[in-house]
């Protein structure tokens, strides 16, 4: 754990001097390479870059040496901007951490567009830290560096990710995962959760807290599942399961068991279980419970409805069962979720 000395910041026009005390941190400089490709989401790159550079300002020293690189060292056309970089992939050989911002493309397009990175990743030793934000986890997975490891990605890609990378232990509920020197974040703003975790890893938790405060960001926000409606059936390629998910969306409050679902899908229960798990990563019952809790999140936005009424509306006969499942899946009670809505009414849902 790095040593931290706290001192006062002098008068400075920089806003950092206003919102934080100065931290002098005795820690070696960490070299971080940000990989940029045509599929890179500019806001994800900027979020990571800003958090790391802000950490340097608050630390009062260059704790993180941040560079940007591309496969060939040439500027990258991001559509809305031409982004200059500091070098090619050889620059990453000497980095302590390679961080890949989110890629806004479908999995196959991202993989097909980055053969040089995949080849480089496949040669990485276990001692080198590799991190992905949001959808870019597919690049680490395709290179094999997540095999047998816990990982996460954007919740909307979970089904396709599981089908494409069955050797990865996908934990889509998590905002971020850490397994050895492999780090992954969930969707969108979960990338900042991971960046703060990496700042804490190298610079100490106190520094991460100061960066979060400067960015007006709440750490420890629970699970990704509390932000996500379930996997849109349009993202599924299974012609048996996608229509069934649409049917469940309309009938989730009813009494539903496996035989009824099998009849609805016109298949055996054994086939249903196998195909459903392959398509969604969940059993039918687990999916149904998540669907009900997702519906409950929407219903809780109406303050006129009691928790008992919300529970009944989404298919639960008693409030206790509803509350237990809600906390299990969302990381907070229905009451706490509703209270948070009144504090942050515009930030409770994070669509793809």
Secondary structure, 3 states (H helix, E strand, C coil): CCEEEEECCCCCCCCHHHHCCEEEEECCCEEEEEECCCCECHHHHHHHHHHHHHHHHHHCCCCEEEEEECCCCCCEECCCCEECCCECHHHHHHCCEEEECCECCCHHHHHHCCHHHHHHHCCCCCCCEEEECHHHHHHHHHCCCCCCCEECCCHHHHHHHHHHCCCCEECCCECEEEECCEEEECCCCHHHHHHHHHHHHHHCHHHHHHHHHHCCCCCCCCEHHHHCCCCCHHHCCCCCHHHHHHHHHHHCCCCCCHHHHHHHHCCCHHHHHHHHHHHHCCCHHHHHHHHHHHHHHHHCCCCCCCHHHHHHHHCCCCHHHHHHHHHHHHCCCHHHHHHHHHHCCCCCCCCC
